[in-house]
């Protein structure tokens, strides 16, 4: 997480999952009990009845690791978030730590997320990326994402996640 902080993540304006987690838990991860609390809170988000802000939906989070080295994570929203947020964020998001980027991890993470997305009931997933994020666009297209449209600064794609998608 220090790498994310070094690139400016975790600031109040950073509304990503990584940014939010750094703000809430960043100063607590070094303590084993607090880290367990963090992990438990991430795992609980997959359940429908877990209390969450009204703009959040049940989400499965998968960590991408090599041995004990954290490389990134992928989040699968079980449905689109309400009030237009879902159309901008989509069903699946991924984030690779800075030192692990440009090594194929994001492409592999998105491919690995597809069966999980099908397992939570999706037959296709909305995936978005910033217009200027060429590497993310390539990740989505390499995984079979089909361009839909542009919504402000976001490119939107449908990604089949099951045989019927």
N, CA and C of each residue as an Amber inpcrd file, in Angstrom:
protein
   495
   0.8210000  -1.1920000   0.0000000   0.0000000   0.0000000   0.0000000
   0.8630000   1.2520000   0.0000000   2.0910000   1.1250000   0.5020000
   2.9960000   2.2750000   0.4810000   3.2290000   2.7630000  -0.9470000
   3.2640000   1.8420000  -1.9100000   3.4520000   2.2370000  -3.3090000
   2.2720000   3.0700000  -3.7990000   1.0710000   2.6780000  -3.4070000
  -0.1050000   3.4600000  -3.7940000  -0.0470000   4.8520000  -3.1770000
   0.3160000   4.9330000  -1.9050000   0.4130000   6.2310000  -1.2250000
   1.4540000   7.0990000  -1.9230000   2.5880000   6.5070000  -2.3190000
   3.6550000   7.2580000  -2.9810000   3.1940000   7.8580000  -4.3080000
   2.2210000   7.2290000  -4.9630000   1.7130000   7.7910000  -6.2140000
   0.5100000   8.7140000  -5.9980000   0.2200000   8.9980000  -4.7160000
  -0.8370000   9.9540000  -4.3960000  -2.1790000   9.3510000  -4.0380000
  -2.2640000   8.0420000  -3.9360000  -3.5300000   7.4010000  -3.5970000
  -3.8330000   7.6000000  -2.1140000  -5.1090000   7.6130000  -1.7850000
  -5.5330000   7.7580000  -0.3980000  -5.9150000   9.1770000  -0.0200000
  -5.7170000  10.1180000  -0.9160000  -6.1250000  11.4970000  -0.6500000
  -7.6520000  11.5560000  -0.5900000  -8.2100000  12.5700000   0.0710000
  -9.6750000  12.6670000   0.1520000 -10.3640000  12.6510000  -1.2160000
  -9.6910000  13.1390000  -2.2410000 -10.2970000  13.1610000  -3.5800000
 -10.2430000  11.7980000  -4.2670000  -9.4700000  10.8560000  -3.7390000
  -9.3490000   9.5200000  -4.3230000 -10.5450000   8.6850000  -3.8840000
 -11.5020000   8.5190000  -4.7730000 -12.7270000   7.7940000  -4.4440000
 -12.6640000   6.3270000  -4.8400000 -11.4740000   5.8190000  -5.1330000
 -11.3240000   4.4050000  -5.4690000 -11.3830000   3.5510000  -4.2110000
 -11.5350000   2.2390000  -4.4120000 -11.5160000   1.3130000  -3.2800000
 -10.1790000   1.3750000  -2.5540000  -9.0940000   1.4120000  -3.3090000
  -7.7700000   1.4840000  -2.6910000  -7.6490000   2.7630000  -1.8770000
  -8.0700000   3.8870000  -2.4490000  -7.9950000   5.1610000  -1.7320000
  -8.7870000   5.1440000  -0.4400000 -10.0030000   4.6170000  -0.5080000
 -10.8490000   4.5320000   0.6880000 -10.2110000   3.6420000   1.7460000
  -9.6850000   2.4910000   1.3310000  -9.0660000   1.5750000   2.2910000
  -7.8350000   2.1930000   2.9370000  -7.0560000   2.9220000   2.1770000
  -5.8810000   3.5860000   2.7470000  -6.3150000   4.6010000   3.7940000
  -7.3460000   5.3710000   3.4850000  -7.8180000   6.3740000   4.4540000
  -8.3480000   5.7300000   5.7300000  -9.1070000   4.6540000   5.6060000
  -9.7470000   4.0410000   6.7680000  -8.7950000   3.1360000   7.5410000
  -8.0110000   2.3360000   6.8440000  -7.2230000   1.2990000   7.5020000
  -5.7110000   1.4890000   7.4070000  -5.2460000   2.4120000   6.5910000
  -3.8200000   2.5260000   6.2900000  -2.9050000   2.6100000   7.4910000
  -3.3320000   3.3000000   8.5250000  -2.4790000   3.4320000   9.7120000
  -2.6620000   2.2710000  10.6850000  -3.4750000   1.2750000  10.3140000
  -3.7720000   0.1620000  11.2270000  -3.2650000  -1.1880000  10.7290000
  -2.9070000  -1.2950000   9.4450000  -2.5630000  -2.5930000   8.8670000
  -1.3820000  -3.2680000   9.5510000  -0.4760000  -2.5220000  10.1390000
   0.7080000  -3.1250000  10.7700000   0.3420000  -3.9770000  11.9840000
  -0.7870000  -3.7060000  12.5990000  -1.2460000  -4.4750000  13.7560000
  -2.0330000  -5.6970000  13.2540000  -1.6140000  -6.8920000  13.6640000
  -2.2230000  -8.1320000  13.1640000  -3.7220000  -8.1910000  13.4140000
  -4.1740000  -7.7820000  14.5890000  -5.6050000  -7.8230000  14.9060000
  -6.3770000  -6.8450000  14.0180000  -5.8210000  -5.6770000  13.8020000
  -6.4780000  -4.6880000  12.9360000  -6.4970000  -5.1600000  11.4890000
  -5.4430000  -5.8140000  11.0470000  -5.4270000  -6.3430000   9.6870000
  -6.4980000  -7.4130000   9.5230000  -6.6490000  -8.2810000  10.5240000
  -7.7230000  -9.2910000  10.4820000  -9.0850000  -8.6190000  10.3990000
  -9.2600000  -7.5360000  11.1470000 -10.5130000  -6.7770000  11.0910000
 -10.7400000  -6.2420000   9.6790000  -9.6990000  -5.7200000   9.0530000
  -9.7930000  -5.2380000   7.6740000 -10.2060000  -6.3720000   6.7380000
  -9.5250000  -7.5090000   6.8390000  -9.8400000  -8.6570000   5.9720000
 -11.2840000  -9.0960000   6.1890000 -11.7090000  -9.1800000   7.4290000
 -13.0940000  -9.5540000   7.7250000 -14.0750000  -8.5680000   7.0960000
 -13.7650000  -7.2840000   7.1690000 -14.6720000  -6.2740000   6.6100000
 -14.7570000  -6.4030000   5.0910000 -13.6590000  -6.7380000   4.4430000
 -13.6550000  -6.9460000   2.9860000 -14.4950000  -8.1720000   2.6440000
 -14.3090000  -9.2480000   3.3780000 -15.0480000 -10.4830000   3.1010000
 -16.5540000 -10.3100000   3.3290000 -16.9270000  -9.5560000   4.3540000
 -18.3500000  -9.3390000   4.6470000 -19.0770000  -8.5810000   3.5370000
 -18.3470000  -7.8120000   2.7480000 -18.9890000  -7.0330000   1.6880000
 -19.6260000  -7.9030000   0.6130000 -19.2960000  -9.1680000   0.5730000
 -19.8910000 -10.0680000  -0.4240000 -21.3270000 -10.4570000  -0.0720000
 -21.7350000 -10.2100000   1.1650000 -23.0620000 -10.6470000   1.6080000
 -24.0940000  -9.5360000   1.4760000 -25.2580000  -9.9070000   1.0000000
 -26.3460000  -8.9560000   0.7640000 -26.7410000  -8.1970000   2.0290000
 -26.7890000  -8.8800000   3.1650000 -27.3030000  -8.2460000   4.3770000
 -26.2520000  -7.4690000   5.1760000 -25.0400000  -7.3500000   4.6550000
 -24.0100000  -6.5560000   5.3370000 -24.3540000  -5.0730000   5.2240000
 -24.3620000  -4.3570000   6.3270000 -24.6330000  -2.9050000   6.2500000
 -23.5550000  -2.2030000   5.4170000 -24.0050000  -1.2800000   4.5660000
 -23.0800000  -0.5420000   3.6950000 -23.7330000   0.7650000   3.2930000
 -22.9600000   1.7360000   2.8350000 -23.5580000   2.9810000   2.3370000
 -24.5610000   2.6930000   1.2150000 -25.5240000   3.5490000   1.0430000
 -26.5970000   3.3190000   0.0660000 -26.0910000   3.2490000  -1.3740000
 -24.9310000   3.7990000  -1.6500000 -24.3980000   3.7560000  -3.0120000
 -23.5030000   2.5490000  -3.2620000 -23.3260000   1.6840000  -2.2540000
 -22.5050000   0.4890000  -2.3890000 -23.4050000  -0.7230000  -2.5760000
 -22.8920000  -1.7380000  -3.2530000 -23.6140000  -2.9890000  -3.4760000
 -22.7350000  -4.1450000  -3.0000000 -23.3140000  -5.3360000  -2.8310000
 -22.4820000  -6.4750000  -2.4540000 -21.3260000  -6.6480000  -3.4500000
 -20.1480000  -6.8740000  -2.9070000 -18.9340000  -6.9250000  -3.7200000
 -18.0130000  -8.0270000  -3.2260000 -17.5640000  -8.8510000  -4.1580000
 -16.5480000  -9.8540000  -3.8650000 -15.1970000  -9.2790000  -4.2480000
 -14.2500000  -9.3230000  -3.3320000 -12.8990000  -8.8280000  -3.5840000
 -11.9330000  -9.9970000  -3.5760000 -11.1250000 -10.0740000  -4.6220000
 -10.1080000 -11.1240000  -4.7460000  -8.7400000 -10.4600000  -4.7910000
  -7.8230000 -10.9590000  -3.9970000  -6.4550000 -10.4280000  -4.0230000
  -5.6220000 -11.2580000  -4.9870000  -4.7850000 -10.5910000  -5.7350000
  -3.8720000 -11.2280000  -6.6760000  -2.4990000 -11.2250000  -6.0090000
  -1.9640000 -12.4000000  -5.7480000  -0.7070000 -12.5040000  -5.0080000
   0.2480000 -13.4660000  -5.7120000   1.5090000 -13.3190000  -5.3840000
   2.5450000 -14.2590000  -5.7810000   3.2370000 -14.6620000  -4.4950000
   2.9050000 -15.8610000  -3.9820000   3.3770000 -16.2650000  -2.6610000
   2.7600000 -15.3440000  -1.6210000   3.6040000 -14.6400000  -0.8720000
   3.0720000 -13.6960000   0.1170000   3.1760000 -12.2470000  -0.3590000
   3.4580000 -12.0590000  -1.6460000   3.5580000 -10.7070000  -2.2040000
   2.2320000 -10.2890000  -2.8470000   1.6690000  -9.2220000  -2.3230000
   0.4230000  -8.6590000  -2.8540000   0.7340000  -7.9200000  -4.1520000
   0.0260000  -8.2700000  -5.2260000   0.2350000  -7.6240000  -6.5180000
  -0.9310000  -6.7240000  -6.9130000  -2.1150000  -7.0340000  -6.4390000
  -3.2730000  -6.2270000  -6.7940000  -4.5520000  -6.8940000  -6.3410000
  -5.6570000  -6.3160000  -6.7970000  -6.9450000  -6.8990000  -6.4370000
  -7.9510000  -6.6170000  -7.5330000  -8.9580000  -7.4680000  -7.5450000
 -10.0820000  -7.2900000  -8.4600000 -11.3440000  -7.3290000  -7.6140000
 -12.2870000  -6.4320000  -7.9190000 -13.5530000  -6.3950000  -7.2020000
 -14.6820000  -6.6890000  -8.1810000 -15.6080000  -7.5030000  -7.7280000
 -16.7610000  -7.8800000  -8.5530000 -18.0040000  -7.4140000  -7.8310000
 -18.6540000  -6.4090000  -8.3940000 -19.9130000  -5.9240000  -7.8370000
 -21.0210000  -6.8500000  -8.3370000 -21.8110000  -7.3550000  -7.4260000
 -22.8190000  -8.3500000  -7.7790000 -23.9390000  -7.7630000  -8.6240000
 -24.0860000  -6.4700000  -8.5900000 -25.0300000  -5.7520000  -9.4610000
 -24.4920000  -4.3270000  -9.5770000 -25.0690000  -3.5740000 -10.4870000
 -24.6240000  -2.1890000 -10.6390000 -25.0940000  -1.3500000  -9.4640000
 -24.2510000  -0.4340000  -9.0660000 -24.5980000   0.4870000  -7.9850000
 -25.7160000   1.4260000  -8.4480000 -26.4980000   1.9570000  -7.5210000
 -27.6310000   2.8220000  -7.8770000 -27.2080000   4.2330000  -8.2690000
 -28.1800000   4.9870000  -8.7190000 -28.0610000   6.4260000  -8.9950000
 -26.9840000   6.7970000 -10.0010000 -26.8590000   6.0120000 -11.0590000
 -25.9160000   6.3480000 -12.1100000 -24.4710000   6.0080000 -11.8080000
 -24.1750000   5.6390000 -10.5670000 -22.8000000   5.3060000 -10.2000000
 -22.3620000   4.0360000 -10.9230000 -23.2480000   3.0610000 -10.9800000
 -22.9080000   1.7870000 -11.6060000 -22.5530000   1.9210000 -13.0650000
 -23.1950000   2.8350000 -13.7670000 -22.9030000   3.0300000 -15.1830000
 -21.4930000   3.5840000 -15.3860000 -20.9400000   4.2000000 -14.3620000
 -19.5860000   4.7580000 -14.4370000 -18.5430000   3.7760000 -13.8970000
 -18.9150000   2.9930000 -12.8740000 -17.9620000   2.0860000 -12.2460000
 -18.0220000   0.6630000 -12.7830000 -19.1880000   0.2430000 -13.2480000
 -19.3280000  -1.0970000 -13.7860000 -19.3950000  -2.1730000 -12.7160000
 -19.3340000  -3.4130000 -13.1930000 -19.4040000  -4.5790000 -12.3130000
 -18.0350000  -5.0080000 -11.7890000 -16.9940000  -4.8230000 -12.5820000
 -15.6750000  -5.3320000 -12.2120000 -14.6640000  -4.1950000 -12.2570000
 -13.8580000  -4.1130000 -11.2120000 -12.7580000  -3.1640000 -11.1750000
 -11.4900000  -3.8890000 -10.7490000 -10.3660000  -3.3830000 -11.1780000
  -9.0930000  -4.0110000 -10.8220000  -8.0520000  -2.9330000 -10.6060000
  -7.0580000  -3.2790000  -9.8090000  -5.9990000  -2.3420000  -9.4720000
  -4.7280000  -3.1460000  -9.2290000  -3.6560000  -2.7800000  -9.8920000
  -2.3670000  -3.4510000  -9.7400000  -1.3960000  -2.4750000  -9.0850000
  -0.6650000  -2.9460000  -8.0790000   0.2790000  -2.0620000  -7.3940000
   1.3190000  -1.5500000  -8.3930000   1.8100000  -0.3430000  -8.1900000
   2.6930000   0.2910000  -9.1740000   3.8770000  -0.5560000  -9.6320000
   4.5830000  -1.2140000  -8.7320000   5.7750000  -1.9740000  -9.1430000
   5.4370000  -3.2560000  -9.9010000   4.1720000  -3.6570000  -9.9110000
   3.7690000  -4.8840000 -10.6030000   3.0530000  -4.5980000 -11.9250000
   2.9330000  -3.3410000 -12.2950000   2.2150000  -2.9860000 -13.5250000
   3.0340000  -3.3250000 -14.7680000   2.3040000  -3.4660000 -15.8650000
   2.8750000  -3.7490000 -17.1840000   3.5820000  -5.1120000 -17.2430000
   3.0590000  -6.0400000 -16.4530000   3.6000000  -7.4050000 -16.4300000
   2.5190000  -8.4350000 -16.7160000   1.3390000  -7.9890000 -17.1560000
   0.2590000  -8.9010000 -17.5020000  -0.6790000  -9.2620000 -16.3690000
  -0.4410000  -8.7020000 -15.1850000  -1.2900000  -9.0660000 -14.0440000
  -2.7400000  -8.6280000 -14.2290000  -2.9680000  -7.4210000 -14.7000000
  -4.3460000  -6.9390000 -14.8520000  -5.1170000  -7.8090000 -15.8400000
  -4.4790000  -8.1840000 -16.9380000  -5.1370000  -9.0480000 -17.9230000
  -5.4930000 -10.3880000 -17.2950000  -4.5620000 -10.9570000 -16.5390000
  -4.8180000 -12.2420000 -15.8810000  -5.8780000 -12.1060000 -14.7910000
  -5.8480000 -11.0010000 -14.0570000  -6.8310000 -10.7850000 -12.9930000
  -8.2430000 -10.7060000 -13.5630000  -8.4010000  -9.9480000 -14.6450000
  -9.7330000  -9.8200000 -15.2330000 -10.2080000 -11.1630000 -15.7740000
  -9.3220000 -11.9160000 -16.3930000  -9.7000000 -13.2520000 -16.8790000
 -10.1130000 -14.1480000 -15.7140000  -9.3820000 -14.0920000 -14.6140000
  -9.6980000 -14.9220000 -13.4530000 -11.0000000 -14.4980000 -12.7840000
 -11.3690000 -13.2350000 -12.9350000 -12.5980000 -12.7330000 -12.3090000
 -13.8520000 -13.1810000 -13.0430000 -13.7390000 -13.5130000 -14.2980000
 -14.9260000 -13.8360000 -15.0950000 -15.7430000 -14.9920000 -14.5010000
 -15.1410000 -16.1220000 -14.1260000 -15.9540000 -17.1940000 -13.5250000
 -16.5900000 -16.7750000 -12.2010000 -15.8990000 -15.9550000 -11.4220000
 -16.4670000 -15.4580000 -10.1610000 -17.6900000 -14.5900000 -10.4550000
 -17.5960000 -13.7720000 -11.4820000 -18.7300000 -12.9210000 -11.8580000
 -19.9220000 -13.7800000 -12.2700000 -19.6590000 -14.8340000 -13.0230000
 -20.7380000 -15.7480000 -13.4060000 -21.3320000 -16.4150000 -12.1680000
 -20.4840000 -16.7390000 -11.2080000 -20.9520000 -17.4070000  -9.9900000
 -21.9040000 -16.5330000  -9.1780000 -21.7290000 -15.2180000  -9.2170000
 -22.6420000 -14.3360000  -8.4740000 -23.8720000 -13.9780000  -9.3060000
 -24.0000000 -14.5830000 -10.5000000 -25.2230000 -14.4230000 -11.2750000
 -25.1400000 -13.5210000 -12.4900000 -23.9780000 -13.0130000 -12.8010000
 -23.8570000 -12.1600000 -13.9860000 -23.6220000 -13.0280000 -15.2160000
 -24.2010000 -12.6390000 -16.3440000 -23.8670000 -13.3450000 -17.5800000
 -23.0030000 -12.4610000 -18.4720000 -23.0010000 -11.1670000 -18.1720000
 -22.0520000 -10.2400000 -18.7790000 -21.8030000  -9.1370000 -17.7500000
 -20.6380000  -8.5260000 -17.8570000 -20.2600000  -7.5170000 -16.8790000
 -19.9430000  -6.2060000 -17.5830000 -20.4080000  -5.1310000 -17.0000000
 -20.0330000  -3.8100000 -17.4750000 -18.6660000  -3.4850000 -16.8940000
 -17.7360000  -3.1120000 -17.7650000 -16.3810000  -2.7340000 -17.3490000
 -16.1280000  -1.3370000 -17.8960000 -15.5460000  -0.4790000 -17.0730000
 -15.2410000   0.8790000 -17.5290000 -13.7700000   1.1890000 -17.2840000
 -13.2680000   2.1340000 -18.0470000 -11.9220000   2.6580000 -17.8090000
 -11.8970000   4.1100000 -18.2710000 -10.9620000   4.8570000 -17.7440000
 -10.8080000   6.2460000 -18.1540000 -10.3650000   6.3020000 -19.6130000
 -10.8450000   7.3010000 -20.3260000 -10.5210000   7.4690000 -21.7410000
  -9.0080000   7.4500000 -21.9640000  -8.2660000   8.0690000 -21.0850000
  -6.8140000   8.1800000 -21.2560000  -6.0350000   6.9790000 -20.7190000
  -6.7200000   5.9690000 -20.1870000  -6.0350000   4.8090000 -19.6210000
  -5.9140000   3.7140000 -20.6820000  -4.9710000   3.8930000 -21.5810000
  -4.7520000   2.9480000 -22.6780000  -4.4160000   1.5380000 -22.1830000
  -3.5760000   1.3750000 -21.1590000  -3.3150000  -0.0010000 -20.6890000
  -4.5870000  -0.7170000 -20.2140000  -5.4660000  -0.0310000 -19.5110000
  -6.6960000  -0.6590000 -19.0410000  -7.6150000  -0.9910000 -20.2150000
  -7.6560000  -0.1220000 -21.1920000  -8.4640000  -0.4020000 -22.3870000
  -7.9810000  -1.6880000 -23.0540000  -6.6610000  -1.8520000 -23.1720000
  -6.1100000  -3.0720000 -23.7740000  -6.4430000  -4.3020000 -22.9430000
  -6.4080000  -4.1890000 -21.6000000  -6.7640000  -5.3070000 -20.7140000
  -8.1980000  -5.7470000 -20.9980000  -9.0970000  -4.7880000 -21.0630000
 -10.5140000  -5.1000000 -21.2830000 -10.7100000  -5.7430000 -22.6480000
 -10.1280000  -5.1570000 -23.6750000 -10.3060000  -5.6820000 -25.0310000
  -9.6450000  -7.0470000 -25.1960000  -8.4950000  -7.2640000 -24.5780000
  -7.8280000  -8.5690000 -24.6350000  -8.7020000  -9.6530000 -24.0180000
  -9.4880000  -9.2930000 -23.0210000 -10.3870000 -10.2400000 -22.3580000
 -11.7330000 -10.3780000 -23.0620000 -11.9050000  -9.7430000 -24.2050000
 -13.1400000  -9.8960000 -24.9650000 -14.1680000  -8.8100000 -24.7420000
 -13.7730000  -7.7340000 -24.0830000 -14.7010000  -6.6330000 -23.8650000
 -15.1300000  -5.9980000 -25.1810000 -16.4150000  -5.7180000 -25.2950000
 -16.9840000  -5.1180000 -26.5020000 -17.3860000  -3.6790000 -26.1710000
 -16.8010000  -2.7320000 -26.8870000 -17.0470000  -1.3160000 -26.6280000
 -18.5210000  -0.9860000 -26.8110000 -19.0860000  -0.2600000 -25.8370000
 -20.4770000   0.2010000 -25.8980000 -20.5120000   1.6740000 -26.2760000
 -19.8980000   2.5080000 -25.4100000 -19.9500000   3.9430000 -25.6240000
 -19.0000000   4.6540000 -24.6670000 -19.0160000   5.9660000 -24.7860000
 -18.2600000   6.8160000 -23.8700000 -19.2580000   7.5790000 -23.0160000
 -19.0130000   7.5930000 -21.7080000 -19.8320000   8.3440000 -20.7630000
 -18.8850000   9.2960000 -20.0350000 -18.9110000  10.5500000 -20.4370000
 -17.9880000  11.5530000 -19.9020000 -16.5510000  11.0830000 -20.1270000
 -15.7770000  10.9050000 -19.0420000 -14.3720000  10.5020000 -19.1840000
 -14.1920000   8.9830000 -19.1680000 -15.2910000   8.2360000 -19.1910000
 -15.2350000   6.7720000 -19.1030000 -15.5730000   6.1160000 -20.4390000
 -14.8080000   5.0850000 -20.7820000 -15.1650000   4.1860000 -21.8740000
 -15.8710000   3.0020000 -21.2260000 -16.9610000   2.5340000 -21.8760000
 -17.7530000   1.4480000 -21.2890000 -17.7570000   0.2520000 -22.2350000
 -17.6190000  -0.9290000 -21.6380000 -17.5530000  -2.1860000 -22.3890000
 -18.4440000  -3.2320000 -21.7310000 -19.0030000  -4.1240000 -22.5610000
 -19.6300000  -5.3390000 -22.0360000 -18.6120000  -6.4480000 -22.1710000
 -18.4720000  -7.2160000 -21.0930000 -17.5580000  -8.3520000 -21.0730000
 -18.3640000  -9.6050000 -20.7860000 -18.3710000 -10.5760000 -21.7100000
 -19.0690000 -11.8230000 -21.4060000 -18.3490000 -12.5560000 -20.2730000
 -19.1190000 -13.0870000 -19.3220000 -18.5000000 -13.7850000 -18.1910000
 -18.9450000 -15.2410000 -18.1170000 -19.9120000 -15.6230000 -18.9530000
 -20.3560000 -17.0160000 -18.9640000 -20.6190000 -17.4160000 -20.4030000
 -20.8760000 -18.6970000 -20.6040000 -21.1040000 -19.2200000 -21.9560000
 -22.3030000 -18.5580000 -22.6110000 -23.2560000 -18.0530000 -21.8170000
 -24.4500000 -17.4320000 -22.3990000 -24.2900000 -15.9230000 -22.5190000
 -23.1690000 -15.3540000 -22.0630000 -22.9660000 -13.9110000 -22.1090000
 -22.5120000 -13.4840000 -23.4360000
